[in-house]
Amino acid sequence: MNKDVNISILGHVDHGKSSLLAAISNSFSKVGIAPLISYEQIDLAAIGGDEGLKLNRAQIKISGEGKDFIVSDYPSHQDFIKSLISSSHIDGILLVVSAADGPMPQTREHLGLARKIGVDKIAVLVNKIDMVSKSLQDMVVNEVKQLLKDVGFECSVCPIIYGSALQARKCGCGKKECPNCGFLFEILNSFENYFSSKGKTQEKETLYVISESSDTPFGMMLAKGSLISGKLSKDDTLSVLTNNGIKQAKIKGLEVDGEPKDDASNGGSVSIYLEGVSAKEVEKGTPLYKDGSKNVKKSFNSLVYILRKEEEGRDNPLPKKSDLAVSIFGKKIDARVELPKDRESIVPGDSSFALISLDQEFFLKKGYSFHLVENGKNIGMGKIIEVGE
């Protein structure tokens, strides 16, 4: 079964994001690939997230060929930041830019943050083309391309689509040949052929994280957990990052969803029988990986968000330097959190870059999410944007 493709709509207030989502819903409901949601419903419902997070968003699911596309729009700056941090994965961004206004400064900031957390695919809708001449549209496109290049996107291959979300919303006929609605199918085509493509193939480094463990009567440890990336095979030797250092363990058996297997790929619940390590040496969140990993480090740069009191977080600012715990894959590690030179604190409900130094090594990669824990309580969340040396 193919995974959903997650796409975030990005754009400044009044550039037409809500109208676009309503137009997509109206037209695509006519051809049976999306539900009908009114503009008023889209503008907007509050949805509670994990750990008390309150995230405002409008969302629609589009049924594509072989996979579904989850398209989300966020009404405010902080909602978009929270989505970047809390989302497990964003496959791409649909940038909506008004041809009458061009890109705004906050758009640059959002694109830069998305690029930092690892989003590398973007499509552009030049909206409100009924309001300006073709020459002005071309000027806006050139400005957008330069902006994308400045923040690190490969703009030479990204789809650029022209349309009027308002006119499509009013029409809603659902026909490809319609001069008002046709561009919506160009957007769908970009979802199918650009966001769904794998691009450069990369060998994913193996990471397995323990959720629970026990010793067996026959001298092995049974670990239950998740294969986050890569693959495992029977007789593989893994490095186990215990609290007392790195130990080597050999896989003597594998089970995927309760069925014995010789191999397992990422994305599922996997149980493994290990020789060379005992249950008392590991805990929830202990990482297992192939030997020689360059990802075992103690520090990283991150983008963090501090939960508001209403989100079960703090009721006072987080100072420039703090001793907290970081929870990654359920493993809690004592850490020091330090804000940039230009930040004295983070007020609840705000975000910032932060350097985090762990008390012990852990398997760290760009894009991994974590929680900030204070006195046993989650007070914030973050995403790794760069791993230290």
PLY file of the C-alpha trace (Angstrom):
ply
format ascii 1.0
element vertex 389
property float x
property float y
property float z
element edge 388
property int vertex1
property int vertex2
end_header
0.00 0.00 0.00
1.44 3.36 -1.02
1.90 6.07 1.57
-0.04 9.30 1.37
1.79 12.26 -0.17
1.71 15.22 2.23
1.64 18.66 0.61
1.53 21.99 2.46
0.13 25.13 0.86
2.29 28.17 1.55
1.41 31.77 0.80
0.76 35.17 2.29
-2.61 36.26 3.69
-5.06 37.21 0.89
-2.98 35.59 -1.86
-5.75 33.01 -2.37
-4.89 29.85 -0.41
-8.37 29.28 1.00
-10.01 30.03 -2.36
-7.65 27.54 -4.00
-8.51 24.77 -1.54
-12.23 25.49 -2.00
-11.82 25.45 -5.80
-9.96 22.12 -5.64
-12.72 20.66 -3.47
-15.52 21.99 -5.67
-14.09 20.84 -9.01
-12.56 17.55 -7.90
-15.74 16.52 -6.06
-17.43 16.63 -9.50
-15.09 13.90 -10.76
-15.19 11.87 -7.55
-11.63 12.33 -6.31
-12.20 14.74 -3.40
-14.95 15.60 -0.91
-17.03 18.76 -1.28
-16.08 21.27 1.42
-17.44 24.80 1.45
-15.26 27.90 1.52
-16.75 28.77 4.91
-15.72 25.38 6.33
-12.22 25.82 4.97
-11.91 29.22 6.68
-10.99 27.43 9.23
-11.34 24.68 11.84
-9.09 24.14 14.86
-7.63 20.67 15.14
-5.78 19.55 18.28
-2.46 17.80 17.71
-0.22 15.62 19.84
0.98 16.61 23.30
-1.58 19.38 23.70
-0.56 21.15 20.48
-3.36 23.26 19.00
-2.96 23.53 15.25
-5.31 25.47 12.97
-5.48 24.04 9.48
-7.76 23.25 6.58
-7.15 19.91 4.93
-8.45 17.96 1.96
-7.65 14.48 0.65
-7.40 13.99 -3.12
-7.51 10.45 -4.53
-4.78 10.04 -7.12
-3.53 7.14 -9.21
-2.18 4.65 -6.69
-1.91 7.07 -3.78
-3.73 9.85 -1.98
-2.62 13.46 -1.62
-3.19 15.22 1.70
-3.21 18.97 1.03
-3.06 21.25 4.08
-3.39 25.02 4.48
-2.40 26.93 7.63
-3.92 30.35 8.41
-1.16 31.93 10.48
2.62 32.22 10.71
2.84 30.15 13.90
0.43 27.50 12.58
2.75 26.99 9.61
5.83 26.83 11.88
4.09 24.33 14.16
3.19 22.22 11.13
6.82 22.15 9.97
7.95 20.96 13.39
5.14 18.53 14.21
4.68 16.89 10.78
6.46 13.57 10.44
7.15 14.30 6.79
6.28 16.97 4.21
6.72 15.73 0.64
6.38 19.12 -0.98
5.06 22.66 -0.92
2.52 24.33 -3.19
3.48 28.01 -3.12
0.60 30.38 -3.88
1.71 33.86 -5.00
-0.62 36.65 -6.06
0.34 37.98 -9.49
-0.90 41.37 -8.29
1.44 41.51 -5.28
4.38 39.14 -5.76
6.15 37.26 -2.94
6.15 38.81 0.54
8.99 38.92 3.14
7.28 36.34 5.38
7.06 33.99 2.38
10.85 34.08 2.17
11.09 33.19 5.87
8.67 30.26 5.53
10.44 28.91 2.44
13.79 29.16 4.21
12.51 27.23 7.23
10.92 24.55 5.04
14.19 24.11 3.17
16.17 23.89 6.43
14.07 21.00 7.73
14.61 19.08 4.48
11.68 19.90 2.15
13.16 19.95 -1.36
10.19 19.92 -3.75
8.00 22.90 -4.55
5.40 23.84 -7.17
4.25 27.42 -7.75
0.77 28.72 -8.48
0.79 32.26 -9.87
-2.68 33.25 -8.70
-5.04 36.12 -9.62
-3.80 36.23 -13.23
-7.12 37.81 -14.23
-6.04 40.97 -12.42
-2.72 41.75 -14.17
-1.05 41.65 -17.59
1.14 38.81 -18.86
4.25 40.99 -18.56
3.55 41.58 -14.86
2.96 37.85 -14.38
6.37 37.16 -15.93
7.99 39.68 -13.58
6.45 37.92 -10.58
7.65 34.52 -11.83
11.22 35.82 -12.21
11.06 37.23 -8.69
9.77 33.92 -7.32
12.48 31.93 -9.12
15.17 34.16 -7.65
13.64 33.77 -4.20
13.56 29.98 -4.50
17.17 29.95 -5.65
18.20 32.20 -2.74
16.75 29.85 -0.11
18.09 26.68 -1.74
15.32 25.19 -3.89
16.09 23.78 -7.35
13.77 26.12 -9.24
14.74 24.99 -12.76
12.57 21.86 -12.46
9.68 23.04 -10.28
6.26 23.29 -11.99
4.91 26.82 -12.45
1.15 27.03 -12.95
-1.04 30.04 -13.77
-4.65 30.51 -12.73
-7.31 32.31 -10.74
-8.47 30.42 -7.66
-11.43 32.76 -7.20
-12.72 32.22 -10.76
-12.23 28.45 -10.42
-14.05 28.48 -7.10
-17.00 30.34 -8.64
-17.13 28.00 -11.64
-16.42 24.59 -10.09
-17.37 22.63 -13.22
-14.61 20.04 -12.80
-13.65 20.02 -16.50
-10.04 19.96 -17.68
-10.83 22.03 -20.76
-12.48 24.82 -18.75
-10.50 28.11 -18.96
-11.34 28.76 -15.30
-10.83 25.31 -13.77
-8.28 23.69 -16.09
-5.24 24.84 -14.09
-6.46 22.76 -11.11
-5.71 19.64 -13.13
-2.23 21.00 -13.83
-1.78 21.21 -10.07
-2.98 17.60 -9.73
-0.53 16.61 -12.47
2.31 18.19 -10.47
1.21 16.16 -7.44
1.19 12.95 -9.48
4.40 13.43 -11.45
6.59 15.76 -9.39
5.81 15.36 -5.70
5.33 11.59 -6.04
8.62 11.00 -7.88
11.50 9.70 -5.79
14.22 11.80 -7.41
17.76 10.79 -6.53
17.92 7.40 -4.88
19.79 7.35 -1.63
20.81 4.35 0.43
19.00 4.83 3.70
21.07 4.08 6.75
19.52 1.46 8.98
17.95 2.62 12.24
15.84 0.42 14.51
14.35 1.81 17.74
13.29 -0.41 20.65
9.86 0.09 22.23
10.06 -2.87 24.64
12.39 -5.79 25.33
12.67 -9.01 27.32
15.17 -11.83 27.79
14.22 -15.25 26.40
14.83 -18.62 28.12
17.23 -19.57 25.32
19.82 -16.84 25.91
18.67 -14.13 23.51
16.91 -10.80 23.87
13.58 -10.21 22.15
13.20 -6.59 21.05
9.95 -5.14 19.77
10.09 -1.82 17.99
10.10 0.14 14.74
12.42 0.03 11.76
12.71 3.77 11.10
14.89 3.53 7.99
16.93 1.06 5.96
16.52 -2.71 6.16
17.36 -5.62 8.46
18.30 -9.18 7.59
18.80 -12.32 9.60
22.46 -12.66 10.74
23.08 -8.89 10.48
25.31 -7.46 13.20
24.01 -4.26 14.79
25.51 -1.68 17.10
23.37 -1.13 20.19
23.72 2.30 21.82
23.22 1.28 25.47
23.56 3.62 28.45
26.94 1.98 29.14
28.37 2.36 25.66
28.11 0.62 22.31
27.63 -3.15 22.18
27.49 -5.49 19.19
24.53 -7.82 18.74
23.63 -10.33 16.04
20.13 -10.83 14.64
19.14 -14.49 15.05
15.51 -14.09 14.02
13.04 -11.57 12.56
9.28 -11.16 12.74
7.20 -8.62 10.82
3.65 -8.23 12.14
4.06 -11.58 13.92
5.23 -13.48 10.82
8.80 -14.94 10.62
10.86 -13.24 7.89
14.44 -13.27 6.59
14.37 -9.53 5.85
12.47 -6.43 6.93
12.19 -2.98 5.33
11.46 0.35 6.98
7.98 1.47 7.86
6.65 -1.38 9.94
6.55 -2.97 13.38
9.42 -5.44 13.64
10.46 -7.89 16.36
14.04 -9.14 16.43
15.87 -11.82 18.42
19.34 -10.59 19.35
22.42 -12.38 20.59
25.02 -10.34 22.50
22.87 -7.93 24.51
20.38 -8.29 27.38
17.13 -6.51 28.20
18.62 -4.81 31.28
21.09 -2.95 29.02
18.43 -1.29 26.86
15.25 0.74 27.33
12.47 2.36 25.36
14.03 4.45 22.59
17.39 2.64 22.49
18.70 2.87 18.89
20.21 -0.02 16.94
22.14 0.65 13.74
24.71 -0.78 11.36
28.31 -0.41 12.57
30.32 2.60 11.38
27.46 5.08 11.41
28.45 8.73 11.08
25.13 9.79 12.62
25.94 9.02 16.26
26.50 12.49 17.72
25.84 14.61 20.82
24.70 17.98 19.45
22.47 19.46 16.79
20.92 22.70 15.58
17.14 22.73 15.60
13.94 24.68 15.11
11.90 24.58 18.34
8.41 25.66 19.36
7.44 26.29 23.00
3.92 25.21 23.91
1.54 27.80 25.36
-0.13 27.28 28.73
-3.37 26.48 26.83
-1.43 23.75 25.02
-0.36 22.24 28.36
3.02 23.97 28.10
4.81 26.77 29.95
3.29 29.94 31.34
6.59 31.85 31.28
9.39 32.30 28.69
12.16 29.76 28.15
15.46 31.55 28.93
18.48 31.82 26.65
20.16 28.81 28.30
18.18 25.96 29.84
18.84 22.51 31.27
16.05 20.28 29.98
15.56 16.76 28.69
15.09 15.87 25.04
12.84 12.97 24.07
13.73 11.36 20.72
11.81 8.24 19.68
10.72 7.97 23.34
14.28 8.04 24.72
14.78 10.85 27.26
18.27 12.38 27.38
19.42 15.26 29.57
20.44 18.23 27.45
21.36 21.90 27.37
19.34 24.20 25.13
20.95 27.44 23.96
19.26 30.12 21.87
21.00 32.24 19.19
22.81 35.46 20.09
19.87 37.60 19.03
17.37 35.78 21.28
17.18 36.25 25.06
14.18 33.95 25.49
11.27 32.22 23.75
7.80 33.14 24.93
5.23 30.33 24.93
3.57 30.15 21.52
6.72 31.29 19.72
9.53 29.50 17.88
13.28 29.90 17.51
16.41 28.20 16.33
18.30 26.47 19.16
21.56 24.59 19.68
20.98 21.42 21.70
23.82 19.53 23.39
23.02 16.05 24.74
24.62 14.39 27.77
25.12 11.21 25.76
25.43 10.20 22.13
22.38 9.33 20.08
21.58 8.46 16.47
20.75 11.88 14.97
19.66 12.91 11.47
18.27 16.03 9.85
14.48 16.00 9.94
14.09 13.95 13.12
11.47 15.32 15.53
11.81 15.54 19.30
10.11 16.90 22.41
11.50 19.23 25.06
10.79 17.92 28.57
10.93 19.87 31.84
10.27 18.13 35.17
8.65 15.23 33.32
6.33 17.47 31.30
6.46 18.17 27.57
6.91 21.92 27.20
7.92 22.13 23.55
8.84 20.33 20.37
11.47 20.63 17.71
12.99 19.34 14.51
16.67 18.73 13.77
17.97 20.94 10.96
21.70 20.19 11.22
23.70 17.59 13.15
26.90 18.66 14.91
30.39 17.40 14.23
0 1
1 2
2 3
3 4
4 5
5 6
6 7
7 8
8 9
9 10
10 11
11 12
12 13
13 14
14 15
15 16
16 17
17 18
18 19
19 20
20 21
21 22
22 23
23 24
24 25
25 26
26 27
27 28
28 29
29 30
30 31
31 32
32 33
33 34
34 35
35 36
36 37
37 38
38 39
39 40
40 41
41 42
42 43
43 44
44 45
45 46
46 47
47 48
48 49
49 50
50 51
51 52
52 53
53 54
54 55
55 56
56 57
57 58
58 59
59 60
60 61
61 62
62 63
63 64
64 65
65 66
66 67
67 68
68 69
69 70
70 71
71 72
72 73
73 74
74 75
75 76
76 77
77 78
78 79
79 80
80 81
81 82
82 83
83 84
84 85
85 86
86 87
87 88
88 89
89 90
90 91
91 92
92 93
93 94
94 95
95 96
96 97
97 98
98 99
99 100
100 101
101 102
102 103
103 104
104 105
105 106
106 107
107 108
108 109
109 110
110 111
111 112
112 113
113 114
114 115
115 116
116 117
117 118
118 119
119 120
120 121
121 122
122 123
123 124
124 125
125 126
126 127
127 128
128 129
129 130
130 131
131 132
132 133
133 134
134 135
135 136
136 137
137 138
138 139
139 140
140 141
141 142
142 143
143 144
144 145
145 146
146 147
147 148
148 149
149 150
150 151
151 152
152 153
153 154
154 155
155 156
156 157
157 158
158 159
159 160
160 161
161 162
162 163
163 164
164 165
165 166
166 167
167 168
168 169
169 170
170 171
171 172
172 173
173 174
174 175
175 176
176 177
177 178
178 179
179 180
180 181
181 182
182 183
183 184
184 185
185 186
186 187
187 188
188 189
189 190
190 191
191 192
192 193
193 194
194 195
195 196
196 197
197 198
198 199
199 200
200 201
201 202
202 203
203 204
204 205
205 206
206 207
207 208
208 209
209 210
210 211
211 212
212 213
213 214
214 215
215 216
216 217
217 218
218 219
219 220
220 221
221 222
222 223
223 224
224 225
225 226
226 227
227 228
228 229
229 230
230 231
231 232
232 233
233 234
234 235
235 236
236 237
237 238
238 239
239 240
240 241
241 242
242 243
243 244
244 245
245 246
246 247
247 248
248 249
249 250
250 251
251 252
252 253
253 254
254 255
255 256
256 257
257 258
258 259
259 260
260 261
261 262
262 263
263 264
264 265
265 266
266 267
267 268
268 269
269 270
270 271
271 272
272 273
273 274
274 275
275 276
276 277
277 278
278 279
279 280
280 281
281 282
282 283
283 284
284 285
285 286
286 287
287 288
288 289
289 290
290 291
291 292
292 293
293 294
294 295
295 296
296 297
297 298
298 299
299 300
300 301
301 302
302 303
303 304
304 305
305 306
306 307
307 308
308 309
309 310
310 311
311 312
312 313
313 314
314 315
315 316
316 317
317 318
318 319
319 320
320 321
321 322
322 323
323 324
324 325
325 326
326 327
327 328
328 329
329 330
330 331
331 332
332 333
333 334
334 335
335 336
336 337
337 338
338 339
339 340
340 341
341 342
342 343
343 344
344 345
345 346
346 347
347 348
348 349
349 350
350 351
351 352
352 353
353 354
354 355
355 356
356 357
357 358
358 359
359 360
360 361
361 362
362 363
363 364
364 365
365 366
366 367
367 368
368 369
369 370
370 371
371 372
372 373
373 374
374 375
375 376
376 377
377 378
378 379
379 380
380 381
381 382
382 383
383 384
384 385
385 386
386 387
387 388
